[in-house]
Amino acid sequence: MGKVQYYTEEGLRKLKDELQHLKTKGRQDIAKQIAEARDKGDLSENAEYDAAKDAQGLLELKISKLEEVVGNARVLDNSKMDTSKVGILSTVKIKNVKNGMEVAYTLVSEEEADLKANKISLSSPFGKGLLGKKVGEIAQINAPAGVVEFEVLEINY
């Protein structure tokens, strides 16, 4: 039993769609590669066949890991969230104490993280530093340049 991860409905749907794609199209493509390689003759010296079999093994491993993730996934119910402090799916507006720069991030699961969309993983240094903080509190975040302090300005869901 893997650990329970929380997702948005959209994030979980994407995972399920990927799993379905791997189980159907992914498996069909690998089977075709294996069949084509097998048709080329002697399997003992057939690098294409070996590569296709390796790819099949990796695909099945990815499918089983994704099945476990989906099986342990839970969709978050925003109506039951404690909005007084930073948690998963919070959008947090923070201000760098040193330079006054403001930025907003949404905290999500590792699989849903997307820096371009300002979605950061709970398990990242930023996510860990902000988790559980309340408006007005200072989060100390271990950045590559050292510890940086951010003031929590707003928390939204």
C-alpha positions in Angstrom: 0.0 0.0 0.0 1.6 3.3 -1.1 1.0 6.6 0.6 -2.2 8.5 0.0 -1.7 11.6 -2.2 -4.2 14.4 -2.7 -5.2 15.7 -6.1 -7.5 18.2 -7.7 -10.2 16.5 -9.8 -8.4 17.6 -12.9 -5.1 16.2 -11.7 -6.6 12.8 -10.9 -8.4 12.7 -14.3 -5.1 13.4 -16.1 -3.4 10.5 -14.2 -6.3 8.2 -15.1 -6.2 9.3 -18.7 -2.4 8.6 -18.9 -2.9 5.2 -17.3 -5.6 4.3 -19.8 -3.4 5.5 -22.7 -0.5 3.3 -21.5 -2.7 0.3 -21.1 -4.2 0.6 -24.5 -2.0 2.4 -27.1 1.2 1.9 -25.1 0.8 -1.8 -24.9 -0.4 -2.0 -28.6 2.7 -0.1 -29.8 5.1 -2.4 -27.8 3.4 -5.6 -29.0 3.8 -4.3 -32.6 7.5 -3.6 -32.1 8.0 -7.0 -30.6 6.2 -8.7 -33.5 8.1 -6.7 -36.1 11.4 -7.6 -34.4 10.4 -11.2 -34.1 9.7 -11.3 -37.9 13.3 -10.4 -38.6 14.5 -13.8 -37.7 17.0 -15.2 -35.1 16.0 -13.9 -31.7 19.4 -14.8 -30.1 21.2 -11.9 -32.0 18.2 -9.6 -32.4 19.0 -6.3 -30.6 15.6 -4.8 -31.8 13.8 -7.7 -30.1 15.8 -7.2 -26.9 15.1 -3.5 -26.9 11.4 -4.0 -27.5 11.2 -6.6 -24.6 13.1 -4.1 -22.3 10.7 -1.3 -23.3 7.8 -3.7 -22.6 9.2 -4.3 -19.1 9.6 -0.6 -18.4 6.0 0.1 -19.7 4.6 -2.5 -17.4 6.5 -1.1 -14.5 5.2 2.4 -15.2 1.7 1.0 -15.5 1.9 -0.8 -12.2 3.3 2.3 -10.4 0.6 4.6 -11.9 -2.1 2.1 -10.9 -0.8 2.3 -7.3 -0.7 6.1 -7.4 -4.3 6.2 -8.8 -5.4 3.6 -6.3 -4.1 5.7 -3.4 -5.2 9.1 -4.9 -7.9 11.1 -3.1 -9.7 14.2 -4.5 -9.6 17.1 -2.1 -12.9 18.6 -1.0 -12.2 22.4 -0.7 -15.3 22.9 1.5 -13.6 21.0 4.3 -10.3 22.8 4.2 -8.9 24.8 7.1 -8.5 28.2 5.3 -6.7 29.9 8.1 -3.4 28.2 7.3 -1.5 27.1 4.2 -2.3 23.6 3.1 -2.5 21.5 -0.1 -4.3 23.4 -2.9 -3.9 26.7 -1.1 -2.9 29.7 -3.2 -0.5 31.6 -1.1 0.5 35.2 -1.8 3.9 35.8 -0.2 6.4 38.7 0.0 10.1 38.3 0.1 11.0 40.1 3.4 14.4 41.3 2.0 13.4 42.8 -1.3 9.6 43.2 -1.0 8.9 41.1 -4.1 5.5 39.5 -4.1 4.5 36.2 -5.7 1.6 33.7 -5.5 1.9 30.0 -5.5 -0.6 27.1 -5.4 0.6 24.1 -3.4 -0.1 20.8 -5.1 1.0 17.2 -5.2 4.4 16.4 -6.7 2.8 15.0 -9.9 0.8 18.2 -10.4 3.6 20.6 -9.8 4.2 23.0 -12.7 6.5 26.0 -12.0 5.3 27.9 -15.2 1.8 27.8 -13.8 3.0 28.8 -10.3 2.0 25.3 -8.9 4.7 24.1 -6.5 5.0 20.7 -4.9 4.2 20.3 -1.2 7.5 18.4 -0.9 9.6 21.2 -2.4 11.6 23.5 0.0 9.0 26.2 -0.7 6.0 23.9 -0.1 7.5 22.5 3.2 8.4 26.1 4.4 4.9 27.5 3.7 2.8 24.5 4.9 0.9 25.3 8.1 1.7 29.0 8.1 -1.0 31.7 8.7 -1.4 35.2 7.3 1.2 37.5 8.8 3.6 34.7 9.7 7.1 34.5 8.3 8.2 31.4 6.4 11.9 30.6 6.4 12.7 28.7 3.2 15.9 27.0 2.4 16.8 28.3 -1.0 20.0 27.5 -2.9 21.4 30.9 -1.9 20.6 30.3 1.8 17.6 30.8 4.0 15.1 33.3 2.6 12.2 34.8 4.6 8.8 35.3 3.2 5.8 36.9 4.8 2.5 35.2 4.2 0.1 37.9 2.8 -2.9 35.9 1.7 -4.3 32.4 1.7 -7.0 31.4 -0.8 -8.6 28.2 -1.9 
